[in-house]
């Protein structure tokens, strides 16, 4: 019985850690692609650099907010399982 509970908690902590890592990797890839695409667009049309920069910053902020939300969920999962012990 105790082994089963510990196994469930360890799986939850493992899932929270993997989820936090994937959220960070996804945010890094997303911001990198946004920046790369914006630089490519600015190279093609330099006169629209200000408009592109504003759009890029807004989209990058939305990607970071999604990653932060995922990290908060992972922290809540890990704290919930730590409180169950």
Order of alpha helices (4+ residues) and beta strands (2+ residues): alpha-alpha
